[in-house]
Amino acid sequence: MSLRAFILICLIFLGYCKESGEKHLTIFTQSIGSMLVSEIGDKTFFLAAILSMKFNRLAVFTGAAGALVLMTAISCAFGIIVPTLLPRFYTAIVVTIIFYFFGGKLLFDWYHMENEGDKEELKQVELELEELDKKLLSSHKILDTENPSEGQKTNLAVVVPIQQIIWQAFIMTFLGEWGDRSQITTISLAAVQDADIVFLGCSIGHIICTTIAVLGGKLLAHQISEKTVNLVGGIVFIIFGLMHTYDLMTGNLD
């Protein structure tokens, strides 16, 4: 799908939301917002940022974004199943508790974090990608896999096929999303809201984050304040929790 077609679909959907009332637009914006605060500064965000500094950016974006959209579809499918196992009212209670939990956890991490934080997610991704470099160097018969020079790394970026870059970005992102906060959030939203709207909103949120990561690269990854991300994310999740609490108290669960 081209960028123009994707933008056109989004505009048509926004028009549909306007015609069908504020509820759909609220679900749509809540889905996008929850992905933004979950993914910026997350492991898969750093993964796309650093990979884009080593390899073709479009290939990295295609693999990472494709994995995130597929994971979103799977998560929405799980969300559709949940209400068949648990009454809708109790499902909404569980979802509300999840939002409060994520909000409280992020605010707790923010309060107890040093000013700059240790950027553990970034360090972990860098270690994983160092191992990936060694495997690719070995598979493409580039010497000195233990201590590759900058010239070898540049040569690696040239010789690795585009489809292999897409596949590596896809599989590493897909595996990194299992059990992640964004996946649980997507399942929760799809369980109590219109799953098709949740899917589109969460997918757009993921694509926005991946675009920022790919264009910003490793420099942006190092500049992001994990402490600030935790603060903003915690506040947003608490707000979502309050919104769902209001829906529970007013019986607005349809």
N, C-alpha and C positions, 0 to 999 in steps of 0.2 A: 504494500500500500504506500502511495506517495505521500509526502508531507502535506501537499495541497488537499488531497482526498481526506486525510486524517483531520485537518483543520475544518474542512467542510462538514464532516460528520459531527464534530464537536459543536459547531455553530448551529446545525440543525437540531441537535439534542438540546442545546440551551434554549432554542426557540420552543421546543416541545415542553421543556420544564416551565417556561414562562406561561404557556397556554394551560398546562395541567395544574398550576398552582405552585405555591412556595415549597410544599413538602418535598417534591422531587429535587428542586434546586438545592434545598437544605441537605438532602442525602448526598447529592452530587458533590457539593463543596466540602461536606464533612469527610467524604471518602478521599478527596484530593488532599485536604489538610492533614488527615491522619497519616497518609503515606509520606508527606513532606517531612513531618516532625519525626516519623519513625525511621526514614531512610537516610536523611542528610546526616553524615557523620557515622553511619552504620558500616558494617564490614563490607557489604556489597557495593556501597558508595565508594569506599576507598579502593576496592578491587577495580572498578571501572576507571577510576581516576588514574591509578598507577599503570594499569594495562595500556591506557590511551597514550601514555608517555613513551611506551616501548614499541607499540605496534600501530597499525592502521586504525585511526579513530572510528571510522565508519564501521569497520568490522567489529571492533570492541562494542560499539553502541548496539549493533544489530544482535550480537550474541547476548549481551547483558539485558537489553530491553526485551528481547524475545523470551528469555528465561523468566523475567519478572512478570510479563503478561501471562505466560503459561501458568506460573505459580498462582497468580491472581485468579485465573479461571478455576484451577483446582480448589483453591481456598473458598471461592464462592460456591462451588459444588458441595463442599463440606458444609458450608453455612446453610444451604438449602435443606440438607439432610437433617441438621440438628433439630429444627422444630417438629419433625416427624417422630423424634425420640423423646422430646420434652415439650410440655405445653408452652404456648407462646408467651404467656405471662412470666413463667419461671425462666424461660430463655432470656427474656428482656432483663430480668433481675441479674442473671449471670453475666450478661453483656455489660450491664451498668457497673457491676463489681469489677470486671476486668478493666474498664476504663479508669476507675478510681485507683485500682492497683497499679496500673502502668503510670498514671499521673503521680501517685505517691512515691513509687520507686524512682522515677526520674528526678523528682524534687529532693528525695533523700540523697541520691547520688550527687546532685548539684550542691547540696548543703555541705556534704562531707568531702567534696573534691577540692584539690589544690587549684590555684588560679589557672594554671595551664593544663593540668591533668597529665596523665602518663601516656595518653593516646595508645592504649593497649590494642584497640582494634586495628589501628594503622600499623603498629609493629607486627602484629600477627599476620596481616595481609602481606606485608613486605617479606616476611620469612617464607610464606607459602609461595610467593612469586619468585623468590630466589631459587627455590627447589624446582619450580616450573622452568626457569631459565636453564638450569643444569640439564633437565630432561630434554629440552628442545635442542640445546647445544650438542648433546650426545646423539640424539636421533638424526640430526642433520650433519653429523660428523665434523663439528667445529671443535678444535682442540682446546685443552685446558678447561675442562668443565668445572673444576673446583674453584678456580679464580679467574673467571672470564674478564678480559679487558674491555674497555669501552668500545674499542674497535670491533671486538667479537660480538658484543651486544648489538651494535649497529648492523653488523653483518647478519645476525640472527633475525632482526626485524625485516631484512630484505628477503632472506631465503625461506622464511616460514610462509606457507600458502595462506591466502585469505580465509579459505574455508576452515583451516585448522585454528586460526585465530578466533573465528566466530564460534567454533565448537568449544574451545578452551574457555572463552568468556561465558558462553552459555552454561556449560556444565559446572563451572566454579560458582557462578552466580546462583544457579538453581539449587545446588547443594547447600550453599550458604544461607538460603532463605528458609530452609526447613526448620520449623520451630521458632522462627524469628518473630519479633514483636509485630512486624507488619503483617505476617501471615495470620497470626492469632487475631489481630485487629480486623483484617479482611473477613475472616470466618465469622467473627462476632457481628460485624455490620451486616453481612449477607444473611445472617440468621434472623435478624429483626427488621430489616429493610428490604426494599426491592433489589434483588440480587443483580439484575441487569444494570441498574443505575450504579450500584456499588462497584460492579466490575469495570464499567467505563471510567468512573471517577478514580478508583484505585490505580487502574492502568495508566491514566493520564498523569497521576501523581508520580508513579514510578518512572515514566518516560521523562518527566520534567527533571527529576533527581538525577537520572542517568545522563541526560543532556548536560546538566550543570557539571557533573563529575567528569565527563569526557572532554568538555571544552575547558574546564578549569585545570584538569590534570593534577599532578602531584603537588604543585605549588599551592593550589586551593586546599588540597587535603591537609597540608601542614598548617595552613592559616586558620582553619576552622577551629573555633573554641568549643571543645566538648562540653565545658561547663555551661556555656550559653545555650548550646543545643539542648542540654538536659533541662535547663530552666524553662525555655520556651515550650519544649515538648511536654513537660510536666503540667504546665499551665493549660495547654491546649487539651490534653487528655482529661484533666479535671473539669474543664468547661464542657467537654463532650459528656462526661459522666453526669454533670448537673442537668444537661439537656435531656438525657435519657431518664433521669430521676423525675423530671417534670412530666415527661410522657407517661411514666408509670403512675404518677399521682393523679394525673388528669384522665387516665384511661386511653390516651391517644397512641394506641399500639398498631393501628392499621396502616 
